[in-house]
Amino acid sequence: MVRKMEKKILVKSTVGLHASLAAKVVQAASKYSVDINLVYHDKVVDVKSILGLMSLAIPQGENVTIVATGDQAEKAIDDIAELLEDKK
């Protein structure tokens, strides 16, 4: 059975989802063989795409939803949430 999970996350970085953070998120997501997307204001992007993430221009304090499908969905979401919820 394919596992699908989602989690709402608050972006806490003081400068939002900037290039360095986006690169870390892509790197973390790429470790998993799951389909994983980020939803922000009705826009959906592949979390493994740095250009997709950067195109959203997400500022600090915004809520996003991570949706993952696959056997490692929960672990992938947890790793990405940890990055996005860090204030650095």
C-alpha positions as CSV (number, residue, x, y, z in Angstrom):
1,M,0.0,0.0,0.0
2,V,1.3,3.4,-1.0
3,R,1.5,5.8,2.0
4,K,0.4,9.4,1.6
5,M,0.9,12.0,4.3
6,E,0.7,15.7,4.7
7,K,1.8,18.2,7.3
8,K,1.2,21.9,7.8
9,I,4.4,23.8,8.6
10,L,5.2,27.3,9.7
11,V,8.3,28.8,7.9
12,K,10.3,30.2,10.8
13,S,13.5,31.3,9.0
14,T,14.0,35.1,9.6
15,V,14.4,35.6,5.8
16,G,11.8,33.0,4.7
17,L,12.5,30.3,2.2
18,H,15.8,31.8,0.8
19,A,18.2,30.2,-1.7
20,S,20.4,28.5,1.0
21,L,17.4,27.0,2.8
22,A,15.8,25.9,-0.4
23,A,19.0,24.1,-1.4
24,K,19.0,22.3,2.0
25,V,15.3,21.3,1.5
26,V,16.0,19.9,-2.0
27,Q,19.0,18.0,-0.7
28,A,17.0,16.5,2.1
29,A,14.0,15.6,-0.1
30,S,16.3,14.0,-2.7
31,K,17.4,11.4,-0.2
32,Y,14.0,9.8,-0.4
33,S,12.2,7.8,-3.2
34,V,8.9,9.6,-2.6
35,D,6.8,12.1,-4.5
36,I,6.9,15.2,-2.4
37,N,5.2,18.6,-3.0
38,L,5.0,21.9,-1.2
39,V,1.6,23.7,-1.3
40,Y,1.6,27.5,-0.7
41,H,-1.4,29.8,-1.6
42,D,-2.9,27.2,-4.0
43,K,0.5,26.8,-5.8
44,V,2.0,23.3,-5.8
45,V,5.7,22.7,-6.5
46,D,8.0,19.7,-6.4
47,V,10.1,19.9,-3.3
48,K,13.0,18.4,-5.3
49,S,13.1,21.5,-7.6
50,I,15.0,24.4,-6.2
51,L,13.6,26.7,-8.9
52,G,10.1,25.6,-8.0
53,L,10.7,26.4,-4.3
54,M,12.4,29.8,-5.1
55,S,9.5,30.8,-7.4
56,L,7.1,30.8,-4.4
57,A,9.0,33.5,-2.5
58,I,7.7,32.4,0.8
59,P,8.4,34.9,3.6
60,Q,8.9,34.2,7.3
61,G,5.8,33.4,9.3
62,E,3.8,31.8,6.4
63,N,2.2,28.4,6.6
64,V,2.9,25.8,3.9
65,T,1.8,22.2,3.5
66,I,4.1,19.3,2.6
67,V,2.5,16.4,0.9
68,A,4.4,13.2,0.4
69,T,3.5,9.9,-1.2
70,G,5.6,6.7,-0.8
71,D,7.0,4.3,1.8
72,Q,9.3,6.9,3.3
73,A,6.7,9.8,3.3
74,E,6.7,10.3,7.1
75,K,10.5,10.5,7.4
76,A,10.8,12.8,4.4
77,I,8.2,15.2,5.8
78,D,9.8,15.2,9.2
79,D,13.3,16.0,7.7
80,I,11.9,18.9,5.6
81,A,9.7,20.2,8.5
82,E,12.8,20.3,10.7
83,L,14.6,22.5,8.2
84,L,11.6,24.8,7.5
85,E,10.8,25.2,11.2
86,D,14.4,26.2,12.2
87,K,14.8,30.0,12.7
88,K,18.2,30.1,11.1
